[in-house]
């Protein structure tokens, strides 16, 4: 694990390991919280990597632009394909939300391997199909 920066009792302890922080008199609960916060940063980076591996920022911008154009039409004026695009985009947003919601749980459990696919919500097939269009 990376070096920790811990704020405790009005002091900042920079570049400490858990062991050196303990030796400096920082309570274990404070060290544990710093470890969770550090792990959360790493887990969030993994989450971001997984989302962007499904849909690059350019793909996401194209999807958002398309959604805006379709949403600007009256519902009765949308084609079946346009309605399907909106359903796929809703599923994509739900999946991204589920991915982000998983981060705190993965960060809190150091025994969970957050780099394994099984640790993350599966990307729905309709999202995979939608992304292929962009």
HUGI-V10737 format. One record per backbone hydrogen bond with DSSP energy under -0.5 kcal/mol. NH is the residue of the N-H (numbers start at 1). CO is the residue of the C=O. E is the energy in kcal/mol with one decimal. If there is no record, write none. Layout:
# HUGI-V10737
nh-><NH/NH>
co-><CO/CO>
e-><E/E>
This chain:
# HUGI-V10737
nh-><4/6/6/8/8/11/13/13/14/16/21/22/23/24/25/26/30/31/32/33/34/35/36/37/38/39/40/41/42/43/44/45/46/47/48/49/50/51/52/53/54/54/55/60/61/62/63/64/65/66/67/68/69/70/71/72/73/77/78/83/84/85/86/87/88/89/90/91/92/93/94/95/96/97/98/99/100/101/102/102/103/103/104/105/106/107/108/109/110/112/114/116/119/120/127/128/129/130/131/132/133/133/134>
co-><16/4/13/6/11/8/6/11/12/4/17/18/19/20/22/21/27/27/28/29/30/31/32/33/34/35/36/37/38/39/40/41/42/43/44/45/46/47/48/49/50/51/51/56/57/58/59/60/61/62/63/64/65/66/67/68/70/74/75/79/80/81/82/83/84/85/86/87/88/89/90/91/92/93/94/95/96/97/98/99/99/100/100/101/102/103/104/105/108/109/112/113/116/117/124/124/125/126/127/128/129/130/131>
e-><-3.8/-0.5/-2.8/-0.6/-2.7/-1.7/-3.6/-0.5/-0.7/-2.7/-2.4/-2.1/-2.3/-1.4/-1.6/-2.2/-0.6/-2.0/-3.1/-1.9/-2.1/-2.4/-2.2/-2.5/-2.3/-2.6/-2.7/-1.5/-1.5/-2.9/-2.9/-1.7/-1.9/-2.5/-2.7/-2.3/-2.3/-2.4/-2.7/-1.5/-0.9/-0.8/-2.2/-2.7/-2.3/-2.4/-2.6/-2.4/-2.5/-2.4/-2.8/-2.4/-2.2/-2.6/-3.1/-1.3/-1.8/-1.5/-1.3/-2.3/-2.1/-2.1/-2.0/-2.0/-2.5/-2.6/-2.3/-2.2/-2.3/-2.6/-2.4/-2.4/-2.6/-2.3/-2.2/-2.6/-2.6/-2.3/-1.2/-0.5/-0.7/-0.9/-0.5/-0.5/-2.2/-2.4/-1.9/-1.0/-0.7/-1.9/-1.2/-1.5/-1.7/-2.0/-1.0/-1.9/-2.6/-1.9/-2.9/-1.6/-0.6/-1.7/-1.5>
